[in-house]
Amino acid sequence: MDDKVRASVEAMRADAGEWSSAAREVGQAHSLVKNLMLNEEQFSMLLDHIIGPTYEQVRQALESLLESAAAEFDKVGMALRMSAETYEREDAEGAHGLRRAGG
């Protein structure tokens, strides 16, 4: 395998690990937000009509965004891993073809 291709494949795998790590971290944040439920009774009587509904809307939006981000980060990591595997496989197949051709 060419040194540039090898370096690119290694870089893809390293990047894939970073994206997967980010996906896990965002997934943990998603779990925290998902379980961060406060009902209107937990807010003061004066503010529950103002903050209560707004809090839940913000919490739900944040939960949804974090869930989507974790899924997308994981997809990026998987795509990078698959690309690295494809480069390696195609490089090996090309080298094998050259050897069979006498190159």
Salt bridges, closest charged atoms under 4 A:
ASP3 OD1 - ARG6 NH1 3.16
ASP48 OD1 - HIS49 NE2 3.52
GLU56 OE2 - ARG59 NH2 2.78
GLU63 OE1 - ARG59 NH1 2.77
GLU72 OE2 - LYS75 NZ 3.27
GLU88 OE1 - ARG13 NH2 2.81
GLU93 OE2 - ARG89 NE 3.95
